[in-house]
């Protein structure tokens, strides 16, 4: 997988997390069922934070490509 394919996959992941996904909803409900601390609202907020605050910067230094990725979670649990 080359760099442009990786960037495209990460962009697609962000779009997917912003949309509706039945499987992800089922996983959130199962997580809540097994551990009441993982409320649906908190899980949705954590996923939204990942999708919106995923930051990527591509730099070029000395002929090399440097990719900096940062995910800010705001101390919300994600299962």
Helices and strands as residue ranges (DSSP letters): H 3-18, H 22-34, H 40-53, E 55-61, E 64-70
